[in-house]
Amino acid sequence: MKRFFLWATIILASLVLLVLAAAYGLRHWIGTEDFRTRVQAQASAALGVPVKLDGLDVSVWPLPAVVVLGAEVQTRPMLALERLEVRPALTGLMAGRLEVATVLVRKATIPQTALEGLAALLQKKERSTQSGKGPEAETASKMSLIPQNVVLDDVTWVNAKGVASTINAKAGLGSDGFPDDVSVDVVKGQYQGTKLRVERGSDGWNVVINLGGGTIKGPIQLTPAAQAGAPFSLKGQLETRDVEMAALLATASGASPLSGRLEASTTLSAKAVNLAALADAVQTQSKFTVQDAVVRGIDLAKAVQTVGLNRGGETRLDTLAGQVNTQGRAAQLVNLVASSGVLSATGNVNVSPNKALSGRVNVNLAAGALGKSMSQAVGVPLVVGGTLDAPEVTLTRAALIGAAIGTAIMPGVGTGAGASMGDKVENSFKKLFGK
């Protein structure tokens, strides 16, 4: 028995030494300047843009891995990473197959525009390349290169508007290439402190987002494309509870046009041929309520009192409710209802992809708010303009004329009443002449 253990120890030690020797030889070969230059040239040809590599290495501990150091993909803007580790699956290697077990990216900067441009180049290159393999063999080859696990450590994502967010993330992928579980923690940037968790179920994924002291959660379902080049379908139902709007709408400077606690029910759907097109394809419908809302950038009460000439300030509301529909990066707010003390308002507002506002709000001030002589509430129509960060309201042309007449007849008190009357007269003429 002792001789058996002795020989087993000798054989195991020999195998370990053999692996270490092979790793040392491989590391020495990969680390040469000639090998780095060749890999750099092949990567540039494969991606269609110049690629610069500071070095290549082989890591043995804790698991064997090929390491890329200081990579720069010369897109505009540039995509850069400090360290990339690719760990093969040992079971696959033992069977003579190359399968990727884990990809780790550490300290990287990934601009959205660079990634979208790179994806477009690769799609164009793939369409122009004629493969000698059959479609089934080609698909199997691609699937074997999809990593089973992806780890992002201190990776900074820069969106299309140049706003950066740094995240730590992990994702485990199934055999079909779709994620089984995902965790994302935002450690720096616009949504710092936000946590995303996704777990795969029998008929889709369960999503939980912790944001602004509240939660957004619900099921998401994905229907794969029926054939290559066809769109895939996405649909879901999300419930938002007690989320602070200031955290949800915060800009890069930390300012938010609206604060308050949000409650909402949202349905979403999309059809897209790839992930790059998904952002513009998503459609959502939400019914929402915001408690203790504060609208910053405009004081509706003063806007009524000054016939729309007021700029800046804020409007405090007890409640704000309505429905928001989105198509890609554009949004439409309909059936808005707001109330607070002497003020109430209704209206519809559109938000364009570049945050420009357009719409109309009818603001009602209670009796006495415009003057002691007013015995009933006065509604003043306001046209909404400006941007989400700097909103503006003005009177319609007919309302402005009515306000001027009302001021001439009864200075101060007649301004709001005249504006309301002018707008009603304009609407009456439109109905009469069909315009």
Number of C-alpha atoms within 10 A of each C-alpha: 6 7 8 9 10 11 12 12 12 12 12 12 12 12 12 12 12 12 13 13 12 12 16 15 13 14 17 13 16 19 15 13 13 11 14 20 15 11 17 19 15 14 17 16 12 14 15 16 13 16 21 19 20 14 19 23 18 22 16 14 7 6 10 16 22 18 19 20 17 17 20 18 21 16 18 12 14 14 20 20 20 17 18 21 20 20 23 22 19 16 12 14 12 9 8 9 14 16 21 21 22 20 20 18 21 18 19 22 20 19 23 19 20 20 17 15 14 19 16 13 15 15 11 11 14 11 9 9 9 8 10 8 10 8 10 8 11 12 11 10 15 10 15 17 14 20 23 23 20 19 18 19 16 19 22 24 18 18 14 12 11 12 15 20 20 22 23 20 20 17 22 19 18 15 12 9 14 15 18 19 19 18 17 17 18 20 18 16 19 20 23 16 16 20 19 18 19 21 17 18 13 5 11 16 20 18 20 19 18 16 22 19 13 15 21 20 18 19 19 21 17 17 13 13 15 9 8 7 10 13 16 18 17 18 18 19 18 20 16 19 17 18 22 22 21 19 22 17 16 16 16 15 9 12 14 20 20 23 23 23 18 23 22 19 17 19 17 17 18 21 20 19 16 14 12 16 14 17 14 16 19 19 20 19 18 21 17 17 21 24 17 15 24 22 19 20 20 20 19 29 21 18 22 28 19 17 23 23 13 18 18 15 13 17 18 21 20 15 17 24 22 19 19 20 19 20 18 17 15 16 20 18 19 18 14 18 18 21 18 16 10 13 19 21 20 19 20 19 20 21 19 18 12 11 17 17 23 19 17 20 21 19 22 23 23 16 15 15 20 21 13 9 11 15 11 11 17 23 21 29 30 27 19 23 19 13 17 18 16 16 20 24 25 21 26 21 14 20 27 23 18 26 28 20 18 22 18 13 13 13 12 16 19 22 29 30 23 26 30 26 22 25 22 16 13 16 13 13 11 11 9 9 7 7 8
